[in-house]
Amino acid sequence: MTFELAERVQTVPPSGIRRFFEIAEERDDVISLGVGEPDFSTPWTARDAAIASLEQGKTSYTANRGKRELREAIADYAADRFALGYGPAEEIIVTAGASEAVDLAFRAFVDPGDTVAIAQPSYISYEPGVIFAGGEPLAVPTREEDEFRLTVDALETAGAADAEMLVLCYPNNPTGAIMREEDLEPIAEFAREHDLIVLSDEIYAELTYEGEHTSIATLPGMRERTIVFNGFSKAHAMTGLRLGYALGPADAIGAMNKIHQYTMLSAPTTAQYAALEALDSCDDEVREMIDQYDRRRRFVLSRFREIGMNVFEAKGAFYCFPEVPEGFTAEEFAEDVLREQGVAVVPGDVFGAGGDGHLRVSYATGLPELREAMNRIEAFVDEHA
Amino acid sequence: MSEREVLELLRENARYSTADIARMTDLEETEVEAVIEELESAGVVRGYKAVVDWDKLEDETVRAEVELNVELDRETGYGDIAERLARFPQVKALRLVSGDYDFDMEVEGDSIREVSMFVSEKVAPVPEITQTVTHYVMTSYKEQGIELGDGDEDDRLSFSP
């Protein structure tokens, strides 16, 4: 017998970066700028807390929503860092990575046929997540001329006024774009006017290099219609520990918890202990990592300019988003530079509308490797462009 | 502020080119050169050296940490003793410390015998020195902020979302 896939699973194409894995495997000297995860290890004190929790046999399920102490620590952190006021009892849920939280929100609030507007280019899992929930994704392209910020014009042109939900990801993966308060205000007004639920993925909020991160949930009338996502993967270098969370009004978080308790039960307990420690005592390590990313960001941006490739001035996350030289598609460039020079970058197309003609270049890699990778890209461009 | 940032980068890797430092700090290359020159001439930056993992070399190099106790008299201060000891090329580092002993001295030589001879014949006879305790370095795991050994393999996926 063969398994006949559910239609909504069939309609989702395989990941656009899968093919590149195979090419990368053919070579043994690949420098990867294709990774969306820190090259730092989880701060030691957080690892120690995880180890200690195992030694003490703390290996049971926790409360579905996550350990109460952790939710309290998250509430304090979100309030102090981003002026987000949420109660630990009912307005916070701890999940297995921010990705699970986003998925829960799609499943909790998207009915079959509902339209979900997604500001693109963006993280590759939103569209499939909407489809798996039975909804219809609507791409809202952002443009380099607007510094890859979402505009009301783009929302109107795409027809987002009729959508049920809007997904934002700022600081943005893959562009590195950020949205300031003045950029978010008209978007908030649009959401209120058209009664949209807003999912705001702020996993890169700590990695904002100029100015302070503003959450759309802090704008007037937005708290009641927004779910904010964050987690420990990026700023606390805990990708493999899989720990994220969502903040939102009690009824919304309650709905997400309903799905979470039947599927995941609770987020990994060991990771919750690590996260608690990370919030409690790892500010210095986080600051140091952010400083390092900032230096690498400047280095990479400056090298792309020297090479003569037009590059957007990324101000957040750990990606930059250069344009490929004329005569190449992003996919061709990414494939050829991987084959010929052994540098792995991701073509912008895989991140959706507006990403074509660009590359996502991650600088979550040590400076010596970055320097060598940029030299190789320069050699490639000199030869072909 | 830029001075501090340049200094941090030089401490991270003294071989960063001025062009690289300029890129990372948003300064002009000429500004970076000027900052470094200033740091050097003010004596803040005293030199540039390689951090070596001696265990990786075939040649034997022996290092020891030597604890020194001294007894001062009216004419002799810590500075005088330090000045005398610091002149020896075998002494790689010398610090006055608080606690059970007075000086912490790092000594390097080609063999255990050479280091022992140096301590017994050159250091111990200094009149103010009352006691020496020599600890030979067996393995070094971290030097000047740099972890030695093979380091962690980067086993991240070459692509991830």
Interface residues (C-beta under 8 A of the other chain):
Chain A: S15 I17 F20 F21 A24 V30 S32 G34 V35 G36 E37 D39 S41 Y123 I124 S125 N173 R295 R296 R298 F299 S302 R303 A344 V346 L367 R371
Chain B: L9 N13 Y16 D20 A22 R23 M24 T25 D26 D152 D154 R156 L157 S158 F159 S160 P161
